């Protein structure tokens, strides 16, 4: 699976910038991403803090590992 160019911390920071009032096209141009990527992140990471995102990633990794067994 392809790794993201952005970490969870960076994604959450970008989403907080949007909540602070920046428009989506401006954010996408600033960070070099597409609108679809932004909205995908918003559905996945919207409302999360950095610590919660790390827990989510750990649970997903564990789930993947258990499915392989």
mmCIF file as Biopython writes it, N, C-alpha, C and O atoms, coordinates in Angstrom:
data_model
#
loop_
_atom_site.group_PDB
_atom_site.id
_atom_site.type_symbol
_atom_site.label_atom_id
_atom_site.label_alt_id
_atom_site.label_comp_id
_atom_site.label_asym_id
_atom_site.label_entity_id
_atom_site.label_seq_id
_atom_site.pdbx_PDB_ins_code
_atom_site.Cartn_x
_atom_site.Cartn_y
_atom_site.Cartn_z
_atom_site.occupancy
_atom_site.B_iso_or_equiv
_atom_site.auth_seq_id
_atom_site.auth_asym_id
_atom_site.pdbx_PDB_model_num
ATOM 1   N N  . UNK A ? 1  ? 0.837   -1.168  0.000  1.0 0.0 1  A 1 
ATOM 2   C CA . UNK A ? 1  ? 0.000   0.000   0.000  1.0 0.0 1  A 1 
ATOM 3   C C  . UNK A ? 1  ? 0.889   1.241   0.000  1.0 0.0 1  A 1 
ATOM 4   O O  . UNK A ? 1  ? 1.905   1.285   0.694  1.0 0.0 1  A 1 
ATOM 5   N N  . UNK A ? 2  ? 0.506   2.235   -0.773 1.0 0.0 2  A 1 
ATOM 6   C CA . UNK A ? 2  ? 1.302   3.451   -0.889 1.0 0.0 2  A 1 
ATOM 7   C C  . UNK A ? 2  ? 1.200   4.278   0.396  1.0 0.0 2  A 1 
ATOM 8   O O  . UNK A ? 2  ? 0.112   4.485   0.932  1.0 0.0 2  A 1 
ATOM 9   N N  . UNK A ? 3  ? 2.338   4.736   0.868  1.0 0.0 3  A 1 
ATOM 10  C CA . UNK A ? 3  ? 2.377   5.564   2.066  1.0 0.0 3  A 1 
ATOM 11  C C  . UNK A ? 3  ? 2.013   6.996   1.709  1.0 0.0 3  A 1 
ATOM 12  O O  . UNK A ? 3  ? 2.331   7.474   0.620  1.0 0.0 3  A 1 
ATOM 13  N N  . UNK A ? 4  ? 1.357   7.664   2.617  1.0 0.0 4  A 1 
ATOM 14  C CA . UNK A ? 4  ? 0.962   9.046   2.413  1.0 0.0 4  A 1 
ATOM 15  C C  . UNK A ? 4  ? 2.163   9.972   2.558  1.0 0.0 4  A 1 
ATOM 16  O O  . UNK A ? 4  ? 3.100   9.679   3.300  1.0 0.0 4  A 1 
ATOM 17  N N  . UNK A ? 5  ? 2.126   11.079  1.850  1.0 0.0 5  A 1 
ATOM 18  C CA . UNK A ? 5  ? 3.179   12.082  1.999  1.0 0.0 5  A 1 
ATOM 19  C C  . UNK A ? 5  ? 3.029   12.839  3.306  1.0 0.0 5  A 1 
ATOM 20  O O  . UNK A ? 5  ? 3.977   13.466  3.779  1.0 0.0 5  A 1 
ATOM 21  N N  . UNK A ? 6  ? 1.834   12.782  3.893  1.0 0.0 6  A 1 
ATOM 22  C CA . UNK A ? 6  ? 1.529   13.533  5.099  1.0 0.0 6  A 1 
ATOM 23  C C  . UNK A ? 6  ? 1.328   12.584  6.280  1.0 0.0 6  A 1 
ATOM 24  O O  . UNK A ? 6  ? 0.754   11.506  6.126  1.0 0.0 6  A 1 
ATOM 25  N N  . UNK A ? 7  ? 1.798   12.985  7.440  1.0 0.0 7  A 1 
ATOM 26  C CA . UNK A ? 7  ? 1.564   12.206  8.654  1.0 0.0 7  A 1 
ATOM 27  C C  . UNK A ? 7  ? 0.202   12.585  9.230  1.0 0.0 7  A 1 
ATOM 28  O O  . UNK A ? 7  ? -0.418  13.554  8.793  1.0 0.0 7  A 1 
ATOM 29  N N  . UNK A ? 8  ? -0.255  11.813  10.214 1.0 0.0 8  A 1 
ATOM 30  C CA . UNK A ? 8  ? -1.522  12.127  10.846 1.0 0.0 8  A 1 
ATOM 31  C C  . UNK A ? 8  ? -1.497  13.509  11.491 1.0 0.0 8  A 1 
ATOM 32  O O  . UNK A ? 8  ? -2.491  14.235  11.461 1.0 0.0 8  A 1 
ATOM 33  N N  . UNK A ? 9  ? -0.359  13.866  12.071 1.0 0.0 9  A 1 
ATOM 34  C CA . UNK A ? 9  ? -0.238  15.180  12.710 1.0 0.0 9  A 1 
ATOM 35  C C  . UNK A ? 9  ? -0.401  16.302  11.687 1.0 0.0 9  A 1 
ATOM 36  O O  . UNK A ? 9  ? -1.074  17.298  11.952 1.0 0.0 9  A 1 
ATOM 37  N N  . UNK A ? 10 ? 0.216   16.136  10.519 1.0 0.0 10 A 1 
ATOM 38  C CA . UNK A ? 10 ? 0.108   17.144  9.477  1.0 0.0 10 A 1 
ATOM 39  C C  . UNK A ? 10 ? -1.314  17.235  8.938  1.0 0.0 10 A 1 
ATOM 40  O O  . UNK A ? 10 ? -1.813  18.329  8.675  1.0 0.0 10 A 1 
ATOM 41  N N  . UNK A ? 11 ? -1.968  16.085  8.774  1.0 0.0 11 A 1 
ATOM 42  C CA . UNK A ? 11 ? -3.340  16.063  8.276  1.0 0.0 11 A 1 
ATOM 43  C C  . UNK A ? 11 ? -4.259  16.791  9.241  1.0 0.0 11 A 1 
ATOM 44  O O  . UNK A ? 11 ? -5.092  17.592  8.818  1.0 0.0 11 A 1 
ATOM 45  N N  . UNK A ? 12 ? -4.117  16.522  10.525 1.0 0.0 12 A 1 
ATOM 46  C CA . UNK A ? 12 ? -4.972  17.164  11.530 1.0 0.0 12 A 1 
ATOM 47  C C  . UNK A ? 12 ? -4.692  18.665  11.583 1.0 0.0 12 A 1 
ATOM 48  O O  . UNK A ? 12 ? -5.610  19.460  11.786 1.0 0.0 12 A 1 
ATOM 49  N N  . UNK A ? 13 ? -3.436  19.052  11.404 1.0 0.0 13 A 1 
ATOM 50  C CA . UNK A ? 13 ? -3.097  20.472  11.378 1.0 0.0 13 A 1 
ATOM 51  C C  . UNK A ? 13 ? -3.777  21.159  10.193 1.0 0.0 13 A 1 
ATOM 52  O O  . UNK A ? 13 ? -4.291  22.269  10.329 1.0 0.0 13 A 1 
ATOM 53  N N  . UNK A ? 14 ? -3.778  20.503  9.035  1.0 0.0 14 A 1 
ATOM 54  C CA . UNK A ? 14 ? -4.434  21.062  7.853  1.0 0.0 14 A 1 
ATOM 55  C C  . UNK A ? 14 ? -5.936  21.193  8.094  1.0 0.0 14 A 1 
ATOM 56  O O  . UNK A ? 14 ? -6.536  22.200  7.717  1.0 0.0 14 A 1 
ATOM 57  N N  . UNK A ? 15 ? -6.546  20.192  8.714  1.0 0.0 15 A 1 
ATOM 58  C CA . UNK A ? 15 ? -7.983  20.258  9.000  1.0 0.0 15 A 1 
ATOM 59  C C  . UNK A ? 15 ? -8.298  21.373  9.995  1.0 0.0 15 A 1 
ATOM 60  O O  . UNK A ? 15 ? -9.342  22.017  9.889  1.0 0.0 15 A 1 
ATOM 61  N N  . UNK A ? 16 ? -7.413  21.607  10.956 1.0 0.0 16 A 1 
ATOM 62  C CA . UNK A ? 16 ? -7.612  22.705  11.896 1.0 0.0 16 A 1 
ATOM 63  C C  . UNK A ? 16 ? -7.490  24.060  11.195 1.0 0.0 16 A 1 
ATOM 64  O O  . UNK A ? 16 ? -8.183  25.010  11.560 1.0 0.0 16 A 1 
ATOM 65  N N  . UNK A ? 17 ? -6.622  24.151  10.201 1.0 0.0 17 A 1 
ATOM 66  C CA . UNK A ? 17 ? -6.522  25.389  9.425  1.0 0.0 17 A 1 
ATOM 67  C C  . UNK A ? 17 ? -7.835  25.675  8.720  1.0 0.0 17 A 1 
ATOM 68  O O  . UNK A ? 17 ? -8.256  26.828  8.633  1.0 0.0 17 A 1 
ATOM 69  N N  . UNK A ? 18 ? -8.489  24.631  8.213  1.0 0.0 18 A 1 
ATOM 70  C CA . UNK A ? 18 ? -9.785  24.806  7.552  1.0 0.0 18 A 1 
ATOM 71  C C  . UNK A ? 18 ? -10.836 25.268  8.562  1.0 0.0 18 A 1 
ATOM 72  O O  . UNK A ? 18 ? -11.649 26.142  8.262  1.0 0.0 18 A 1 
ATOM 73  N N  . UNK A ? 19 ? -10.816 24.684  9.748  1.0 0.0 19 A 1 
ATOM 74  C CA . UNK A ? 19 ? -11.764 25.087  10.789 1.0 0.0 19 A 1 
ATOM 75  C C  . UNK A ? 19 ? -11.531 26.533  11.216 1.0 0.0 19 A 1 
ATOM 76  O O  . UNK A ? 19 ? -12.464 27.211  11.648 1.0 0.0 19 A 1 
ATOM 77  N N  . UNK A ? 20 ? -10.287 27.011  11.096 1.0 0.0 20 A 1 
ATOM 78  C CA . UNK A ? 20 ? -9.955  28.382  11.464 1.0 0.0 20 A 1 
ATOM 79  C C  . UNK A ? 20 ? -10.444 29.387  10.428 1.0 0.0 20 A 1 
ATOM 80  O O  . UNK A ? 20 ? -10.450 30.589  10.691 1.0 0.0 20 A 1 
ATOM 81  N N  . UNK A ? 21 ? -10.854 28.911  9.255  1.0 0.0 21 A 1 
ATOM 82  C CA . UNK A ? 21 ? -11.439 29.815  8.284  1.0 0.0 21 A 1 
ATOM 83  C C  . UNK A ? 21 ? -10.834 29.817  6.903  1.0 0.0 21 A 1 
ATOM 84  O O  . UNK A ? 21 ? -11.349 30.512  6.026  1.0 0.0 21 A 1 
ATOM 85  N N  . UNK A ? 22 ? -9.764  29.075  6.660  1.0 0.0 22 A 1 
ATOM 86  C CA . UNK A ? 22 ? -9.191  29.028  5.319  1.0 0.0 22 A 1 
ATOM 87  C C  . UNK A ? 22 ? -10.108 28.240  4.402  1.0 0.0 22 A 1 
ATOM 88  O O  . UNK A ? 22 ? -10.737 27.271  4.827  1.0 0.0 22 A 1 
ATOM 89  N N  . UNK A ? 23 ? -10.181 28.649  3.164  1.0 0.0 23 A 1 
ATOM 90  C CA . UNK A ? 23 ? -11.019 27.973  2.178  1.0 0.0 23 A 1 
ATOM 91  C C  . UNK A ? 23 ? -10.297 26.737  1.642  1.0 0.0 23 A 1 
ATOM 92  O O  . UNK A ? 23 ? -9.068  26.681  1.617  1.0 0.0 23 A 1 
ATOM 93  N N  . UNK A ? 24 ? -11.076 25.761  1.220  1.0 0.0 24 A 1 
ATOM 94  C CA . UNK A ? 24 ? -10.523 24.486  0.749  1.0 0.0 24 A 1 
ATOM 95  C C  . UNK A ? 24 ? -9.585  24.661  -0.448 1.0 0.0 24 A 1 
ATOM 96  O O  . UNK A ? 24 ? -8.496  24.088  -0.439 1.0 0.0 24 A 1 
ATOM 97  N N  . UNK A ? 25 ? -9.961  25.425  -1.475 1.0 0.0 25 A 1 
ATOM 98  C CA . UNK A ? 25 ? -9.015  25.567  -2.610 1.0 0.0 25 A 1 
ATOM 99  C C  . UNK A ? 25 ? -7.683  26.196  -2.195 1.0 0.0 25 A 1 
ATOM 100 O O  . UNK A ? 25 ? -6.628  25.824  -2.710 1.0 0.0 25 A 1 
ATOM 101 N N  . UNK A ? 26 ? -7.735  27.142  -1.267 1.0 0.0 26 A 1 
ATOM 102 C CA . UNK A ? 26 ? -6.498  27.769  -0.799 1.0 0.0 26 A 1 
ATOM 103 C C  . UNK A ? 26 ? -5.622  26.771  -0.049 1.0 0.0 26 A 1 
ATOM 104 O O  . UNK A ? 26 ? -4.406  26.741  -0.240 1.0 0.0 26 A 1 
ATOM 105 N N  . UNK A ? 27 ? -6.234  25.961  0.797  1.0 0.0 27 A 1 
ATOM 106 C CA . UNK A ? 27 ? -5.486  24.937  1.533  1.0 0.0 27 A 1 
ATOM 107 C C  . UNK A ? 27 ? -4.850  23.928  0.578  1.0 0.0 27 A 1 
ATOM 108 O O  . UNK A ? 27 ? -3.684  23.563  0.729  1.0 0.0 27 A 1 
ATOM 109 N N  . UNK A ? 28 ? -5.624  23.490  -0.395 1.0 0.0 28 A 1 
ATOM 110 C CA . UNK A ? 28 ? -5.128  22.486  -1.332 1.0 0.0 28 A 1 
ATOM 111 C C  . UNK A ? 28 ? -3.962  23.038  -2.147 1.0 0.0 28 A 1 
ATOM 112 O O  . UNK A ? 28 ? -2.987  22.329  -2.396 1.0 0.0 28 A 1 
ATOM 113 N N  . UNK A ? 29 ? -4.059  24.284  -2.557 1.0 0.0 29 A 1 
ATOM 114 C CA . UNK A ? 29 ? -2.971  24.896  -3.317 1.0 0.0 29 A 1 
ATOM 115 C C  . UNK A ? 29 ? -1.740  25.065  -2.442 1.0 0.0 29 A 1 
ATOM 116 O O  . UNK A ? 29 ? -0.617  24.831  -2.890 1.0 0.0 29 A 1 
ATOM 117 N N  . UNK A ? 30 ? -1.948  25.473  -1.193 1.0 0.0 30 A 1 
ATOM 118 C CA . UNK A ? 30 ? -0.834  25.705  -0.269 1.0 0.0 30 A 1 
ATOM 119 C C  . UNK A ? 30 ? -0.061  24.421  0.028  1.0 0.0 30 A 1 
ATOM 120 O O  . UNK A ? 30 ? 1.169   24.433  0.088  1.0 0.0 30 A 1 
ATOM 121 N N  . UNK A ? 31 ? -0.782  23.314  0.213  1.0 0.0 31 A 1 
ATOM 122 C CA . UNK A ? 31 ? -0.151  22.060  0.615  1.0 0.0 31 A 1 
ATOM 123 C C  . UNK A ? 31 ? 0.072   21.083  -0.535 1.0 0.0 31 A 1 
ATOM 124 O O  . UNK A ? 31 ? 0.668   20.024  -0.337 1.0 0.0 31 A 1 
ATOM 125 N N  . UNK A ? 32 ? -0.397  21.423  -1.729 1.0 0.0 32 A 1 
ATOM 126 C CA . UNK A ? 32 ? -0.154  20.577  -2.897 1.0 0.0 32 A 1 
ATOM 127 C C  . UNK A ? 32 ? -0.930  19.281  -2.891 1.0 0.0 32 A 1 
ATOM 128 O O  . UNK A ? 32 ? -0.361  18.208  -3.094 1.0 0.0 32 A 1 
ATOM 129 N N  . UNK A ? 33 ? -2.223  19.375  -2.659 1.0 0.0 33 A 1 
ATOM 130 C CA . UNK A ? 33 ? -3.076  18.185  -2.645 1.0 0.0 33 A 1 
ATOM 131 C C  . UNK A ? 33 ? -4.367  18.494  -3.389 1.0 0.0 33 A 1 
ATOM 132 O O  . UNK A ? 33 ? -4.626  19.648  -3.733 1.0 0.0 33 A 1 
ATOM 133 N N  . UNK A ? 34 ? -5.169  17.480  -3.638 1.0 0.0 34 A 1 
ATOM 134 C CA . UNK A ? 34 ? -6.418  17.681  -4.363 1.0 0.0 34 A 1 
ATOM 135 C C  . UNK A ? 34 ? -7.571  17.906  -3.394 1.0 0.0 34 A 1 
ATOM 136 O O  . UNK A ? 34 ? -7.465  17.632  -2.199 1.0 0.0 34 A 1 
ATOM 137 N N  . UNK A ? 35 ? -8.682  18.415  -3.943 1.0 0.0 35 A 1 
ATOM 138 C CA . UNK A ? 35 ? -9.884  18.617  -3.129 1.0 0.0 35 A 1 
ATOM 139 C C  . UNK A ? 35 ? -10.407 17.284  -2.605 1.0 0.0 35 A 1 
ATOM 140 O O  . UNK A ? 35 ? -10.855 17.190  -1.463 1.0 0.0 35 A 1 
ATOM 141 N N  . UNK A ? 36 ? -10.346 16.249  -3.453 1.0 0.0 36 A 1 
ATOM 142 C CA . UNK A ? 36 ? -10.844 14.930  -3.048 1.0 0.0 36 A 1 
ATOM 143 C C  . UNK A ? 36 ? -10.064 14.395  -1.852 1.0 0.0 36 A 1 
ATOM 144 O O  . UNK A ? 36 ? -10.641 13.784  -0.953 1.0 0.0 36 A 1 
ATOM 145 N N  . UNK A ? 37 ? -8.761  14.625  -1.844 1.0 0.0 37 A 1 
ATOM 146 C CA . UNK A ? 37 ? -7.938  14.186  -0.723 1.0 0.0 37 A 1 
ATOM 147 C C  . UNK A ? 37 ? -8.352  14.893  0.551  1.0 0.0 37 A 1 
ATOM 148 O O  . UNK A ? 37 ? -8.452  14.273  1.610  1.0 0.0 37 A 1 
ATOM 149 N N  . UNK A ? 38 ? -8.594  16.194  0.448  1.0 0.0 38 A 1 
ATOM 150 C CA . UNK A ? 38 ? -9.009  16.958  1.632  1.0 0.0 38 A 1 
ATOM 151 C C  . UNK A ? 38 ? -10.303 16.397  2.207  1.0 0.0 38 A 1 
ATOM 152 O O  . UNK A ? 38 ? -10.400 16.166  3.412  1.0 0.0 38 A 1 
ATOM 153 N N  . UNK A ? 39 ? -11.291 16.179  1.356  1.0 0.0 39 A 1 
ATOM 154 C CA . UNK A ? 39 ? -12.583 15.705  1.854  1.0 0.0 39 A 1 
ATOM 155 C C  . UNK A ? 39 ? -12.508 14.267  2.376  1.0 0.0 39 A 1 
ATOM 156 O O  . UNK A ? 39 ? -13.247 13.895  3.287  1.0 0.0 39 A 1 
ATOM 157 N N  . UNK A ? 40 ? -11.616 13.463  1.795  1.0 0.0 40 A 1 
ATOM 158 C CA . UNK A ? 40 ? -11.409 12.106  2.311  1.0 0.0 40 A 1 
ATOM 159 C C  . UNK A ? 40 ? -10.813 12.169  3.716  1.0 0.0 40 A 1 
ATOM 160 O O  . UNK A ? 40 ? -11.225 11.434  4.613  1.0 0.0 40 A 1 
ATOM 161 N N  . UNK A ? 41 ? -9.825  13.072  3.893  1.0 0.0 41 A 1 
ATOM 162 C CA . UNK A ? 41 ? -9.235  13.258  5.220  1.0 0.0 41 A 1 
ATOM 163 C C  . UNK A ? 41 ? -10.267 13.776  6.206  1.0 0.0 41 A 1 
ATOM 164 O O  . UNK A ? 41 ? -10.290 13.375  7.370  1.0 0.0 41 A 1 
ATOM 165 N N  . UNK A ? 42 ? -11.116 14.667  5.731  1.0 0.0 42 A 1 
ATOM 166 C CA . UNK A ? 42 ? -12.114 15.265  6.623  1.0 0.0 42 A 1 
ATOM 167 C C  . UNK A ? 42 ? -13.072 14.206  7.154  1.0 0.0 42 A 1 
ATOM 168 O O  . UNK A ? 42 ? -13.440 14.246  8.328  1.0 0.0 42 A 1 
ATOM 169 N N  . UNK A ? 43 ? -13.485 13.254  6.308  1.0 0.0 43 A 1 
ATOM 170 C CA . UNK A ? 43 ? -14.379 12.203  6.775  1.0 0.0 43 A 1 
ATOM 171 C C  . UNK A ? 43 ? -13.666 11.253  7.730  1.0 0.0 43 A 1 
ATOM 172 O O  . UNK A ? 43 ? -14.276 10.725  8.660  1.0 0.0 43 A 1 
ATOM 173 N N  . UNK A ? 44 ? -12.371 11.036  7.496  1.0 0.0 44 A 1 
ATOM 174 C CA . UNK A ? 44 ? -11.644 10.081  8.322  1.0 0.0 44 A 1 
ATOM 175 C C  . UNK A ? 44 ? -11.122 10.686  9.628  1.0 0.0 44 A 1 
ATOM 176 O O  . UNK A ? 44 ? -11.247 10.079  10.691 1.0 0.0 44 A 1 
ATOM 177 N N  . UNK A ? 45 ? -10.539 11.883  9.543  1.0 0.0 45 A 1 
ATOM 178 C CA . UNK A ? 45 ? -9.873  12.486  10.686 1.0 0.0 45 A 1 
ATOM 179 C C  . UNK A ? 45 ? -10.614 13.684  11.265 1.0 0.0 45 A 1 
ATOM 180 O O  . UNK A ? 45 ? -10.120 14.299  12.210 1.0 0.0 45 A 1 
ATOM 181 N N  . UNK A ? 46 ? -11.768 14.034  10.740 1.0 0.0 46 A 1 
ATOM 182 C CA . UNK A ? 46 ? -12.498 15.205  11.211 1.0 0.0 46 A 1 
ATOM 183 C C  . UNK A ? 46 ? -12.869 15.077  12.677 1.0 0.0 46 A 1 
ATOM 184 O O  . UNK A ? 46 ? -13.465 14.078  13.080 1.0 0.0 46 A 1 
ATOM 185 N N  . UNK A ? 47 ? -12.528 16.068  13.476 1.0 0.0 47 A 1 
ATOM 186 C CA . UNK A ? 47 ? -12.862 16.074  14.888 1.0 0.0 47 A 1 
ATOM 187 C C  . UNK A ? 47 ? -11.877 15.338  15.773 1.0 0.0 47 A 1 
ATOM 188 O O  . UNK A ? 47 ? -12.060 15.305  16.990 1.0 0.0 47 A 1 
ATOM 189 N N  . UNK A ? 48 ? -10.842 14.747  15.204 1.0 0.0 48 A 1 
ATOM 190 C CA . UNK A ? 48 ? -9.866  14.015  16.006 1.0 0.0 48 A 1 
ATOM 191 C C  . UNK A ? 48 ? -8.716  14.914  16.425 1.0 0.0 48 A 1 
ATOM 192 O O  . UNK A ? 48 ? -8.385  15.886  15.745 1.0 0.0 48 A 1 
ATOM 193 N N  . UNK A ? 49 ? -8.126  14.581  17.529 1.0 0.0 49 A 1 
ATOM 194 C CA . UNK A ? 49 ? -6.880  15.205  17.960 1.0 0.0 49 A 1 
ATOM 195 C C  . UNK A ? 49 ? -5.733  14.265  17.591 1.0 0.0 49 A 1 
ATOM 196 O O  . UNK A ? 49 ? -5.968  13.133  17.166 1.0 0.0 49 A 1 
ATOM 197 N N  . UNK A ? 50 ? -4.513  14.725  17.750 1.0 0.0 50 A 1 
ATOM 198 C CA . UNK A ? 50 ? -3.347  13.946  17.337 1.0 0.0 50 A 1 
ATOM 199 C C  . UNK A ? 50 ? -3.269  12.625  18.096 1.0 0.0 50 A 1 
ATOM 200 O O  . UNK A ? 50 ? -2.997  11.587  17.493 1.0 0.0 50 A 1 
ATOM 201 N N  . UNK A ? 51 ? -3.502  12.645  19.404 1.0 0.0 51 A 1 
ATOM 202 C CA . UNK A ? 51 ? -3.409  11.417  20.191 1.0 0.0 51 A 1 
ATOM 203 C C  . UNK A ? 51 ? -4.469  10.405  19.773 1.0 0.0 51 A 1 
ATOM 204 O O  . UNK A ? 51 ? -4.204  9.203   19.735 1.0 0.0 51 A 1 
ATOM 205 N N  . UNK A ? 52 ? -5.665  10.888  19.461 1.0 0.0 52 A 1 
ATOM 206 C CA . UNK A ? 52 ? -6.724  9.989   19.016 1.0 0.0 52 A 1 
ATOM 207 C C  . UNK A ? 52 ? -6.399  9.378   17.655 1.0 0.0 52 A 1 
ATOM 208 O O  . UNK A ? 52 ? -6.717  8.217   17.400 1.0 0.0 52 A 1 
ATOM 209 N N  . UNK A ? 53 ? -5.772  10.156  16.790 1.0 0.0 53 A 1 
ATOM 210 C CA . UNK A ? 53 ? -5.398  9.644   15.471 1.0 0.0 53 A 1 
ATOM 211 C C  . UNK A ? 53 ? -4.333  8.564   15.596 1.0 0.0 53 A 1 
ATOM 212 O O  . UNK A ? 53 ? -4.353  7.581   14.856 1.0 0.0 53 A 1 
ATOM 213 N N  . UNK A ? 54 ? -3.402  8.741   16.531 1.0 0.0 54 A 1 
ATOM 214 C CA . UNK A ? 54 ? -2.371  7.716   16.736 1.0 0.0 54 A 1 
ATOM 215 C C  . UNK A ? 54 ? -2.996  6.422   17.247 1.0 0.0 54 A 1 
ATOM 216 O O  . UNK A ? 54 ? -2.586  5.335   16.841 1.0 0.0 54 A 1 
ATOM 217 N N  . UNK A ? 55 ? -3.982  6.529   18.133 1.0 0.0 55 A 1 
ATOM 218 C CA . UNK A ? 55 ? -4.676  5.333   18.628 1.0 0.0 55 A 1 
ATOM 219 C C  . UNK A ? 55 ? -5.433  4.648   17.493 1.0 0.0 55 A 1 
ATOM 220 O O  . UNK A ? 55 ? -5.446  3.420   17.400 1.0 0.0 55 A 1 
ATOM 221 N N  . UNK A ? 56 ? -6.062  5.447   16.633 1.0 0.0 56 A 1 
ATOM 222 C CA . UNK A ? 56 ? -6.784  4.893   15.487 1.0 0.0 56 A 1 
ATOM 223 C C  . UNK A ? 56 ? -5.832  4.135   14.572 1.0 0.0 56 A 1 
ATOM 224 O O  . UNK A ? 56 ? -6.157  3.038   14.119 1.0 0.0 56 A 1 
ATOM 225 N N  . UNK A ? 57 ? -4.665  4.700   14.295 1.0 0.0 57 A 1 
ATOM 226 C CA . UNK A ? 57 ? -3.669  4.051   13.447 1.0 0.0 57 A 1 
ATOM 227 C C  . UNK A ? 57 ? -3.191  2.733   14.077 1.0 0.0 57 A 1 
ATOM 228 O O  . UNK A ? 57 ? -3.032  1.730   13.380 1.0 0.0 57 A 1 
ATOM 229 N N  . UNK A ? 58 ? -2.965  2.741   15.396 1.0 0.0 58 A 1 
ATOM 230 C CA . UNK A ? 58 ? -2.518  1.528   16.077 1.0 0.0 58 A 1 
ATOM 231 C C  . UNK A ? 58 ? -3.578  0.432   15.989 1.0 0.0 58 A 1 
ATOM 232 O O  . UNK A ? 58 ? -3.251  -0.733  15.762 1.0 0.0 58 A 1 
ATOM 233 N N  . UNK A ? 59 ? -4.844  0.801   16.168 1.0 0.0 59 A 1 
ATOM 234 C CA . UNK A ? 59 ? -5.920  -0.188  16.071 1.0 0.0 59 A 1 
ATOM 235 C C  . UNK A ? 59 ? -6.037  -0.742  14.651 1.0 0.0 59 A 1 
ATOM 236 O O  . UNK A ? 59 ? -6.259  -1.939  14.470 1.0 0.0 59 A 1 
ATOM 237 N N  . UNK A ? 60 ? -5.890  0.118   13.646 1.0 0.0 60 A 1 
ATOM 238 C CA . UNK A ? 60 ? -5.958  -0.354  12.267 1.0 0.0 60 A 1 
ATOM 239 C C  . UNK A ? 60 ? -4.804  -1.300  11.946 1.0 0.0 60 A 1 
ATOM 240 O O  . UNK A ? 60 ? -4.996  -2.308  11.266 1.0 0.0 60 A 1 
ATOM 241 N N  . UNK A ? 61 ? -3.618  -0.981  12.430 1.0 0.0 61 A 1 
ATOM 242 C CA . UNK A ? 61 ? -2.462  -1.861  12.197 1.0 0.0 61 A 1 
ATOM 243 C C  . UNK A ? 61 ? -2.653  -3.208  12.876 1.0 0.0 61 A 1 
ATOM 244 O O  . UNK A ? 61 ? -2.340  -4.250  12.300 1.0 0.0 61 A 1 
ATOM 245 N N  . UNK A ? 62 ? -3.165  -3.187  14.101 1.0 0.0 62 A 1 
ATOM 246 C CA . UNK A ? 62 ? -3.406  -4.438  14.813 1.0 0.0 62 A 1 
ATOM 247 C C  . UNK A ? 62 ? -4.473  -5.268  14.104 1.0 0.0 62 A 1 
ATOM 248 O O  . UNK A ? 62 ? -4.343  -6.487  13.993 1.0 0.0 62 A 1 
ATOM 249 N N  . UNK A ? 63 ? -5.509  -4.620  13.632 1.0 0.0 63 A 1 
ATOM 250 C CA . UNK A ? 63 ? -6.579  -5.307  12.928 1.0 0.0 63 A 1 
ATOM 251 C C  . UNK A ? 63 ? -6.035  -5.963  11.648 1.0 0.0 63 A 1 
ATOM 252 O O  . UNK A ? 63 ? -6.377  -7.105  11.340 1.0 0.0 63 A 1 
ATOM 253 N N  . UNK A ? 64 ? -5.201  -5.250  10.918 1.0 0.0 64 A 1 
ATOM 254 C CA . UNK A ? 64 ? -4.597  -5.801  9.706  1.0 0.0 64 A 1 
ATOM 255 C C  . UNK A ? 64 ? -3.721  -7.004  10.027 1.0 0.0 64 A 1 
ATOM 256 O O  . UNK A ? 64 ? -3.747  -8.014  9.324  1.0 0.0 64 A 1 
ATOM 257 N N  . UNK A ? 65 ? -2.950  -6.880  11.094 1.0 0.0 65 A 1 
ATOM 258 C CA . UNK A ? 65 ? -2.070  -7.985  11.487 1.0 0.0 65 A 1 
ATOM 259 C C  . UNK A ? 65 ? -2.887  -9.225  11.869 1.0 0.0 65 A 1 
ATOM 260 O O  . UNK A ? 65 ? -2.528  -10.345 11.504 1.0 0.0 65 A 1 
ATOM 261 N N  . UNK A ? 66 ? -3.981  -9.024  12.601 1.0 0.0 66 A 1 
ATOM 262 C CA . UNK A ? 66 ? -4.816  -10.154 13.016 1.0 0.0 66 A 1 
ATOM 263 C C  . UNK A ? 66 ? -5.526  -10.804 11.830 1.0 0.0 66 A 1 
ATOM 264 O O  . UNK A ? 66 ? -5.727  -12.019 11.817 1.0 0.0 66 A 1 
ATOM 265 N N  . UNK A ? 67 ? -5.904  -10.004 10.836 1.0 0.0 67 A 1 
ATOM 266 C CA . UNK A ? 67 ? -6.554  -10.574 9.652  1.0 0.0 67 A 1 
ATOM 267 C C  . UNK A ? 67 ? -5.602  -11.467 8.860  1.0 0.0 67 A 1 
ATOM 268 O O  . UNK A ? 67 ? -6.040  -12.421 8.217  1.0 0.0 67 A 1 
ATOM 269 N N  . UNK A ? 68 ? -4.320  -11.170 8.900  1.0 0.0 68 A 1 
ATOM 270 C CA . UNK A ? 68 ? -3.348  -11.976 8.172  1.0 0.0 68 A 1 
ATOM 271 C C  . UNK A ? 68 ? -3.096  -13.325 8.819  1.0 0.0 68 A 1 
ATOM 272 O O  . UNK A ? 68 ? -2.646  -14.255 8.150  1.0 0.0 68 A 1 
ATOM 273 N N  . UNK A ? 69 ? -3.378  -13.450 10.103 1.0 0.0 69 A 1 
ATOM 274 C CA . UNK A ? 69 ? -3.148  -14.725 10.798 1.0 0.0 69 A 1 
ATOM 275 C C  . UNK A ? 69 ? -4.091  -15.817 10.380 1.0 0.0 69 A 1 
ATOM 276 O O  . UNK A ? 69 ? -4.004  -16.935 10.888 1.0 0.0 69 A 1 
#
